[in-house]
Amino acid sequence: MRRHIPRTSDAALLVLCLLLESCGGGGGGGGIDSHGGGAPKPDANPGLPAAVSVAPVNTGDGWAVSTPTAENFDSAAVLKILQSIRDGSFPGVDAMVVVRHGRLVAEGYFNGYGPETLHDLRSTGKSFTSAMAGIAIQQGLFQVDDPIASLIPQFESHANMDTRKRAITIRNLLDMRSGLECNDWVSASRGNEEKMYDTRDWVGFILDLPMITDPGAHASYCTGGVIVLGQIIAWRSGMTLDAYAAAYLFGPVGIQQSIWRRAPDGSATGGGGLKLRPRDAARLGQLYLNGGTWNGAQVVPADWVARSREIVTTLANDGYGLLWWKRSFYRAGGNVDSFFTSGNGGNFIFVFPALDMVAMFTGSNYDSPRGDQPFDIVAFSLLDAVR
C-alpha cells in the first residue's frame, strides 16, 4: 500500500537543516534478509537528537556535498520525506542518505542514532564481500569458476563428501546456489545460520552439510556460504578479511572506521554484521554506480560491477546474483531499474544507474515487516522527487 508523506507548511520547506528532539528508539527489521542473523545485540544507541538536512555539511570525509535543487531534485519533497521519518511515519528507520551525481544531497538521522554511529548493516555486508571477491579475482587469487575444493585446506576431510560437493564453485557461493542443505529462511534447514552460530567452527559446519541439489541448480539463501567465501579470500590472500578490506576496498574509498562480526576464533567474517557509518556505507553504492572507480582509481573491476547488475536467479521474487539484489521500480515515465544490498532491519543501499542516484538506509526493525519500509520511501516518494 502506498504511504503518503505528510504535508508541511511553506515556511517549514524553507528550513534546510533541522535539529530536533529524538523521536525515541527503534525496534526490531525485516525485509528480504528477514532472518535473525544470530540475534546479535542491537547497536549501542547514543541517544542523539534527530537531525535532517537538505544541505549536508562538508565534514572533510571525502564526500562532495550539494543540495537537491542543484542536482535536479525537488528539495521540498525530499525534506518532507526526512521530516516524515523523523515524525514517526516510518518507525525504526534510523538513517537515510541520498547521493545524486556523486554528491551528497540529503541525510537524516533518527531514533537516537547519528552520522558517526557505526550501524550494524546485517546482510548488506554480503555485498561488500562480493566486492572483495571481485578484487581477489582480478589479483589472481582464484577465479570465479574455481571449485572451492581446490581452495580450501583439507576439503576432503569434511563430512558428506561427494562429487557434487567437490563441484561447488566460487560463483555458486556468490549466487546462493551451492546445492548445500542450507536455507536461512527455513528453520528446519540443517544449515540454517542460527544453528551455525551455535557451533565453534562456522566454516567447518557449512562444509560438513550434505548436498540436496547439484551446484547451480537451485537458489537458497545461505549466509554460511558467504562466510566460507570470506574465509577463502582470507586464506588465499594470506590476510585476515578485515585487513584485506582495509587494504583493497575500504582504504581506497575512504572508509576509516568499521566493526566486523567475528567467528568464535576471532576472525572477521563476511556473511553480515559489518558496522559502518551511513555515509561510509553509501560509498559502496557510489563505487558501483561509478563502475568500480573512486576518485578516478579503479577499485573494483568494471566487469565485476557490470556482472553484479545482472539477474542470475530469483530469491523472494527479486532478481539476484553476485550477492546483489535487483528490482525495478515504477515512476512517472516508466520503470527504473535498481540493484541493491539488503540487511535485516531495513539496511539497504539502492543504486539507480539511470538516475545517477544512490539511496542508503539503516534501520533497526529486526525480524519485522517494517524492515521493508525503505522500499515504500523509495517507490512512493523519493523517485517522484527526481527531476
Secondary structure, DSSP 4 states (H G I P E B T S, - for coil): -PPPPPP--HHHHT--EEEE--------B-SSS-S-TT-PPPPP---PPEEEESS----SSS-EE--TGGGTB-HHHHHHHHHHHHTTSSTTEEEEEEEETTEEEEEEE-TT--TT--EE-GGGHHHHHHHHHHHHHHTTS--TT-BGGGTSTTGGGSSS--HHHHT-BHHHHHTT---BS--TT-TT-TT-HHHHTTSS-HHHHHHTSPB-S-TTS-----HHHHHHHHHHHHHHHTS-HHHHHIIIIIHHHT----B--B-TTS-B-SSS--EE-HHHHHHHHHHHHTTTEETTEE-S-HHHHHHHTS--EEETTEEEETTEEEEEEEETTEEEEEEEEEETBTEEEEEEGGGTEEEEEEE-BBTSGGGGHHHHHIIIIIGGGB-
